[in-house]
Amino acid sequence: MLRDAIAGASALAVIAGAGFWSMAGAQEVHHWTYQGEAGPANWGELEEGYAACAVGLEQSPIDIPADAAMSEVDLVFDYRPTALHVVNNGHTIQLDYDAGSTLAVDGKAYSVLQFHFHVPSEHTVEGVASPLEMHIVHRADDGALAVVGVLFDFAAADNGFLAPFWSDLPAAGETVDLPGEINVADAFDPAGGRYGYRGSLTTPPCSEGVSWFVMAGHQSVSTAQVAAFVALLGMNARPTQEPNARQIGG
């Protein structure tokens, strides 16, 4: 299974080495986790404000079925380079984005806030998870959120987009500013097909009303890169949620 392969790769990396996200930033401390009593099955009971995690009908992530149609929503990506502000908030690795980059969704502008990662992927395709998923988080002036998801599959070579910061991942609660710039548009093909649906944040408080776009084209990542993430943070994926009455691909 994929989780066993990821865990095995992580163990090998640790042996070799011996010879949540939050828009509030790394300093905010959350008591929810991805395992144990404070794990996803109990998020809705941890705090009153997390109730949507248990009772919401438009929760994310979801499984994308084989017959899902591609989204026809008009997306216009205007991503610019950003300095490398790398944050470990204890739940994920997050890169905070400089102001000035936008995503237009049917003409409505959303500013890029940050992008971050989950191992294994939170969204699945026909029930199959990928080793890694990147979420690019955007917010409009009225507070509405849109997230673009990019899936990564295993390959022999390191992913070149990740390489400039992946070898310098900070410890929990730390932020590092690395030299150079990066443009998240280089991580995937913005012109590619994508699946769209109405969903939620995938971490507490699991707020709904989020516009999701999961890119159909998959990118590549090495086992070593995934193992390095897991060795630092463990696995950090919420299980898929029921689609209920939602249409996928609209």
C-alpha positions in Angstrom: 0.0 0.0 0.0 1.0 3.6 -0.6 1.2 4.5 3.1 3.4 1.5 3.8 5.7 2.5 0.9 5.9 6.1 2.3 6.6 4.9 5.8 9.3 2.5 4.5 11.0 5.3 2.5 10.9 7.5 5.6 12.6 4.8 7.7 15.3 4.4 5.1 15.9 8.1 5.1 16.2 8.3 8.9 18.7 5.4 8.9 20.7 7.0 6.2 20.7 10.3 8.0 22.2 8.7 11.1 25.5 7.6 9.2 -2.1 22.6 9.9 -1.5 24.7 8.0 -2.7 27.9 9.4 -3.0 31.3 7.6 -2.2 32.8 11.0 1.4 31.5 10.7 3.8 29.2 12.5 3.4 30.7 15.9 -0.3 29.7 16.3 -0.5 26.4 18.3 -3.3 23.9 17.6 -4.1 20.9 19.7 -5.5 18.9 16.8 -3.4 16.1 15.2 -3.5 13.6 12.4 -3.3 10.6 14.7 -4.7 9.5 18.0 -7.5 11.0 20.2 -7.1 14.4 18.6 -7.0 13.0 15.1 -9.5 13.6 12.2 -12.2 11.2 13.5 -12.5 13.5 16.6 -11.8 17.0 15.2 -15.5 17.9 15.4 -15.6 17.3 19.1 -12.3 19.1 20.1 -13.8 22.6 20.0 -17.2 24.2 19.4 -15.7 26.0 16.4 -14.7 22.7 14.8 -18.2 21.3 14.5 -18.2 21.5 10.7 -15.5 18.8 10.7 -18.1 16.3 11.9 -21.4 17.6 10.6 -20.6 19.5 7.4 -22.0 18.3 4.2 -19.4 19.8 1.9 -16.2 18.6 3.4 -12.8 18.1 1.8 -10.9 16.2 0.6 -12.9 13.8 -1.6 -12.3 11.0 -4.0 -12.5 12.0 -7.6 -14.5 9.3 -9.5 -13.5 7.9 -12.9 -16.5 9.5 -14.6 -15.9 13.0 -13.2 -16.0 15.8 -15.8 -13.4 18.5 -16.2 -14.3 21.8 -14.7 -15.5 24.5 -17.2 -14.9 27.3 -14.7 -12.6 29.9 -16.2 -9.3 30.2 -14.3 -6.8 32.8 -15.1 -3.4 32.3 -13.3 -1.2 35.4 -12.7 1.4 33.9 -10.5 4.6 36.0 -10.0 7.9 34.9 -8.3 8.1 35.1 -4.5 10.9 35.1 -2.0 11.4 31.8 -0.2 9.6 32.2 3.2 9.5 28.6 4.4 7.4 27.9 7.5 7.0 24.7 9.6 3.8 25.2 11.6 3.9 21.7 13.1 1.3 20.4 10.7 2.9 21.0 7.3 5.6 22.9 5.4 4.1 26.1 4.1 5.6 28.8 1.8 4.1 32.2 2.4 3.6 34.1 -0.8 4.6 37.7 -1.5 1.7 40.1 -2.4 0.9 40.6 -6.1 0.0 37.1 -7.4 -3.6 36.3 -8.3 -6.0 33.7 -9.5 -9.2 34.9 -11.3 -12.1 32.4 -11.0 -14.8 33.3 -13.5 -13.5 36.9 -13.3 -13.3 37.1 -9.5 -9.8 37.9 -8.2 -8.2 35.9 -5.5 -4.8 36.7 -4.0 -2.2 33.9 -3.4 -1.6 33.5 0.3 0.6 30.5 0.5 1.1 26.9 -0.6 1.7 23.8 1.5 2.0 20.0 1.3 0.3 16.8 2.5 1.7 13.3 2.5 0.1 11.2 1.2 -2.3 13.2 -1.0 -5.6 14.2 0.6 -7.6 13.9 -2.6 -7.7 10.5 -4.3 -8.5 9.6 -7.8 -10.6 6.4 -8.3 -9.8 5.6 -4.7 -6.0 5.8 -5.2 -3.9 8.3 -3.2 -0.7 9.9 -4.6 2.5 10.2 -2.5 2.3 14.0 -2.2 -0.2 16.8 -2.7 0.4 20.6 -2.8 -2.4 23.1 -2.0 -2.2 26.7 -3.3 -4.4 28.8 -1.1 -6.1 32.0 -2.4 -8.4 34.6 -0.8 -10.6 37.2 -2.3 -11.2 40.6 -0.9 -14.6 39.4 0.5 -12.9 36.6 2.4 -13.9 33.8 -0.1 -11.3 31.0 -0.5 -10.1 29.1 -3.5 -7.6 26.3 -3.4 -5.7 24.6 -6.3 -4.6 21.0 -5.6 -1.6 19.4 -7.4 -0.9 15.7 -7.1 2.6 14.2 -7.3 3.6 10.6 -8.2 6.8 8.8 -7.5 9.7 9.1 -9.9 13.4 8.3 -9.8 14.6 11.9 -9.9 14.0 14.7 -7.4 11.4 17.3 -8.3 13.2 20.4 -9.5 10.6 22.8 -8.3 10.9 21.5 -4.7 14.7 21.2 -4.7 15.5 24.9 -3.8 13.8 24.6 -0.4 13.3 20.9 0.3 16.8 20.3 1.5 16.4 23.2 4.1 13.1 22.3 5.7 12.8 24.1 9.1 12.0 22.3 12.3 8.6 22.6 13.9 7.7 26.2 14.9 10.5 27.7 12.8 10.6 29.9 9.7 13.6 30.2 7.3 14.1 32.8 4.6 16.2 31.2 1.9 18.0 33.0 -0.9 16.5 33.4 -4.4 12.9 33.3 -5.6 10.4 30.7 -6.7 7.2 30.8 -8.8 4.6 28.2 -7.9 3.4 28.3 -11.6 6.5 26.3 -12.4 5.3 23.4 -10.3 2.5 22.4 -12.7 0.8 23.2 -15.9 -1.7 26.0 -15.2 -3.3 25.4 -18.6 -4.1 21.8 -17.8 -7.5 20.3 -17.1 -8.8 20.3 -13.5 -11.7 19.0 -11.4 -13.8 21.5 -9.6 -16.1 21.2 -6.6 -17.4 23.0 -3.5 -15.6 22.0 -0.4 -13.9 23.0 2.8 -10.6 23.5 4.5 -9.0 20.1 5.1 -7.9 21.1 8.6 -9.9 22.5 11.6 -12.1 24.4 11.7 -13.0 22.7 8.3 -14.9 25.8 7.2 -17.0 25.2 4.1 -17.6 27.4 1.0 -14.1 26.8 -0.4 -13.8 26.6 -4.2 -11.6 23.6 -5.0 -9.7 22.9 -8.3 -7.7 19.7 -8.4 -5.4 19.5 -11.4 -5.8 16.4 -13.6 -2.1 16.3 -14.6 0.2 14.7 -12.0 3.7 15.9 -11.3 6.7 13.8 -10.1 8.5 13.5 -6.7 11.3 11.3 -5.6 11.0 8.8 -2.7 13.8 10.6 -1.0 11.9 13.9 -1.1 8.8 12.3 0.4 10.8 10.5 3.0 12.5 13.8 4.1 9.0 15.3 4.7 7.7 12.3 6.6 10.8 12.1 8.8 10.2 15.7 9.8 6.4 15.9 10.1 5.0 12.4 9.7 1.9 11.8 7.5 -0.5 14.7 7.5 -3.5 13.8 5.3 -7.2 14.0 6.3 -9.2 11.0 5.0 -11.6 11.6 2.1 -15.0 12.8 3.0 -18.5 11.9 1.6 -19.4 13.8 -1.6 -23.1 13.8 -0.6 -25.1 15.8 -3.1 -22.1 17.6 -4.7 -21.3 17.5 -8.4 -17.6 17.0 -9.1 -16.2 18.7 -12.1 -18.6 21.5 -12.4 
